Amino acid sequence: MTRFAAAALLAALILLDVSAGMAQSSDELGALRREVEALKAGQDAVRKELQEIRALLRQRPAGQAAEPRDIVLGIDGAPVKGDSRAKLVLIDFSDYQ
């Protein structure tokens, strides 16, 4: 019985020591609270700016789509893959700089 009591007492002391080391001081808790409040204020500011942007976008008149038109582009002498006499040609322009 005494061994069990000693083991229980030792386990309790270890747990109390660990929990005491994990406890935060009131200064640390205050600093964390201030940091959380600052983050909330920043989030509110971002939300307000987003609402202003949405309002501005709603006020802006919608642009008119351009009328589609036929474009003829000559590719004579250009390197091609496939039939050079095709009726539809896909041109891929890339700038490798």
C-alpha atoms as one frame of an Amber mdcrd trajectory, in Angstrom:
protein
   0.000   0.000   0.000   2.801   2.424   0.791   4.368   1.846  -2.615   1.084
   2.708  -4.303   0.734   5.869  -2.183   4.308   6.894  -2.971   3.793   6.325
  -6.692   0.527   8.300  -6.634   2.208  11.148  -4.733   5.112  11.200  -7.204
   2.735  11.239 -10.200   0.727  14.072  -8.636   3.862  16.135  -8.014   5.048
  15.596 -11.587   1.659  16.603 -13.020   1.463  19.691 -10.794   4.967  20.764
 -11.771   4.197  20.358 -15.487   0.915  22.248 -15.247   2.575  25.025 -13.245
   5.175  25.406 -15.973   2.452  25.590 -18.588   0.510  28.318 -16.812   0.837
  31.745 -18.397   1.307  34.929 -16.494  -1.295  37.679 -16.616   1.125  39.797
 -18.669   1.361  37.091 -21.319  -2.408  36.664 -21.382  -2.854  40.435 -21.705
  -0.389  40.524 -24.595  -2.249  37.703 -26.329  -5.574  39.487 -25.853  -4.146
  42.709 -27.318  -2.750  40.788 -30.279  -6.123  39.120 -30.903  -7.877  42.490
 -30.735  -5.366  43.968 -33.201  -5.983  41.056 -35.570  -9.748  41.558 -35.280
  -9.353  45.276 -36.022  -7.222  44.487 -39.076  -9.776  41.966 -40.281 -12.566
  44.536 -39.857 -10.554  47.079 -41.864 -10.036  44.589 -44.689 -13.748  43.703
 -44.645 -14.664  47.411 -44.852 -12.298  47.978 -47.791 -13.757  44.957 -49.567
 -17.268  46.325 -49.133 -16.127  49.681 -50.568 -14.573  47.942 -53.575 -17.758
  45.963 -54.159 -19.815  49.155 -54.003 -17.511  50.853 -56.530 -17.695  47.879
 -58.887 -21.500  47.861 -58.720 -21.605  51.570 -59.616 -19.359  51.104 -62.629
 -21.279  50.725 -65.877 -20.943  47.359 -67.555 -18.738  47.421 -70.626 -20.167
  46.489 -73.984 -18.802  43.396 -75.665 -16.953  44.053 -78.900 -18.603  42.886
 -82.067 -16.957  39.736 -83.400 -15.210  40.175 -86.708 -13.380  38.013 -89.182
  -9.637  38.372 -89.112  -7.417  37.201 -91.923  -3.802  36.697 -90.975  -1.204
  35.447 -93.422   1.156  32.716 -92.289   2.996  32.214 -95.571   6.549  31.113
 -94.898   5.952  30.568 -91.167   6.754  27.189 -89.581   3.614  25.058 -89.186
   2.575  21.704 -87.793   0.028  19.908 -89.911  -1.581  21.026 -93.172  -0.440
  24.527 -94.148  -3.629  24.914 -96.247  -6.012  24.423 -93.297  -9.073  26.714
 -93.127  -8.604  27.326 -89.412  -5.193  28.014 -87.911  -4.318  28.295 -84.242
  -1.464  30.711 -83.649   0.421  30.455 -80.378   2.576  33.489 -79.588   5.100
  33.034 -76.797   7.829  35.334 -75.627  10.703  33.324 -74.141  12.791  35.967
 -72.413
